[in-house]
Amino acid sequence: MSVTKQLKGPIVECVPNFSEGRRREVIDTIRNEIDSVLYVKVLDVHSDYDHNRSVITFVGKPAAVAEAGVAAVRAASRLIDLRKHEGVHPRLGAADVIPLTPIRDCDMEDCARLAREVAKRIWNELDIPTYLYAHAAVKKDRIRLEDVRLKGFEQMRSLVLKDKNRRPDFGGPALHPTAGASIVGARDPLIAFNVNLKSRDVGIAKEIAEAIREKNSGLVGLKALGLKLSSGRCVQVSTNITRTDVVSPFRVYELVKEEATKRGVQVACSELVGLMPLCSLIDSVRDAVMFDSFDRSRIIELDL
Amino acid sequence: MSVTKQLKGPIVECVPNFSEGRRREVIDTIRNEIDSVLYVKVLDVHSDYDHNRSVITFVGKPAAVAEAGVAAVRAASRLIDLRKHEGVHPRLGAADVIPLTPIRDCDMEDCARLAREVAKRIWNELDIPTYLYAHAAVKKDRIRLEDVRLKGFEQMRSLVLKDKNRRPDFGGPALHPTAGASIVGARDPLIAFNVNLKSRDVGIAKEIAEAIREKNSGLVGLKALGLKLSSGRCVQVSTNITRTDVVSPFRVYELVKEEATKRGVQVACSELVGLMPLCSLIDSVRDAVMFDSFDRSRIIELDL
């Protein structure tokens, strides 16, 4: 039976990112910690060798999600040592980011409160300092994840000691020596969508990322990084689509492809990290085949 | 509440095509005849000016669907006179094609039996001869719709009198003077998908249709026609995707676009007639953005 039918009342989604994408047993342990909490269900686990990072998607009752979130950070801090961690994706903590999203019968303010509670517990119970971001932020300049994380653990562990403005929201000022700090927040659904290019030149991926992100008059709400994939023969444009209501994965794909073509580079494939909302599926097809009108009522199973 | 929850037991889908796409009141009357039958629900009505044709999608309990089908043919034969009907889409009857598809708790054989029952009633009650096609066919050379319909009403009304092999399965041999004949069958889900091209040259649309259809080593299960749209500045490649399990609308779109580009022609837009299954939505996105792996479990709402 589906989890939404099993559980009455409010449901929250949590998509924590952990700085381990290679050691299967570590990822399984963290996953099992989450899954063992009553009223919580793991929907997806995505591990990436090059990023050396795993993204776990789970849903459940708000209090259970908070419990599972803290349990996951505890397991991650026991098993991951950032001093030995290498990966192409920026990160600040063993449990790097812990975003909460309202799914049913609750709102962003509920999730922001829950996020602050989780952040406080992580410091109190685990001695890991925490930052609040997005809708849970309490400082204006900490709304955007990248403004909190900056260049990550190696830069931030000295910065917090020198610069008062960089201190964690809970605990610190020193970061945890092996687990760094965790960034906890409440946000709208987000799509983590990567496009791999048939090139070994990370400069091209970085150029394309620059060109397509919102900051530089690209797509609204689009964040993008150019990364080198050590395991393959590819470079990657790694994106976050934060305005899933207006930008479809297909539009991002098309734009990356267009920019790549200009530079004589082909797209190899793309990947979705975690899940995406139904509207993005519908919008992608509308954009991809230029439907003059299209919505979910045109899908047999969804209309029945 | 959704119709599948309201109705217990078997559910059948019916997607009749009527030779009227311009007179709103005629289409509304036919739709209302269907909708007035208990345990039946109309999901979609699609009318096309150029085709001068409407496609109504409805679902319900098998006996109710049969009842609504016959009622719709009765209304269509009262309101549509094929001698005065012009449109770019081939047709044999006022109610041209009446396909049945198993949706839940029934199989193709059930739908084939139901189709034969409907076909028999249309002759017995309305004096309109009928043909059986697809899984309901009782003659080997009547499986494919296009082999039954040939060039439509004007050709067939004389052919049935001359050629024994062309006689209807029920009734006839003469076609009904104004309502022609109806073609009733049972089939798998099908996607009616049209791509409009920025060209006034119907020869190009016909060439592309030739190139992409299964018959000529195009896509498996793909049927295609090149049509001229009188109302616009476009020509159309009008397709039926009959193997929705292997060919996505995006692949058809891409192939049409590729063939059009070769001929220096651009795609204007595309349209879905009626509904399509969820798997085709998923497959289109997989094809469109080159996902290395993707299925319905990656969509939040479908996984919850």
Interface residues (C-beta under 8 A of the other chain):
Chain A: S2 V3 T4 I11 E13 L43 D44 V59 I103 P189 V195 P249 F250 Y253 V267 A268 C269 S270 E271 L272 G274 L275 M276 P277 L278 L281 I282 S284 V285 A288 V289 M290 F291 D292 S293 F294 S297 R298 I299 I300 E301 L302 D303 L304
Chain B: S2 V3 T4 I11 E13 L43 D44 V59 I103 P189 V195 P249 F250 Y253 V267 A268 C269 S270 E271 L272 G274 L275 M276 P277 L278 L281 I282 S284 V285 A288 V289 M290 F291 D292 S293 F294 S297 R298 I299 I300 E301 L302 D303 L304
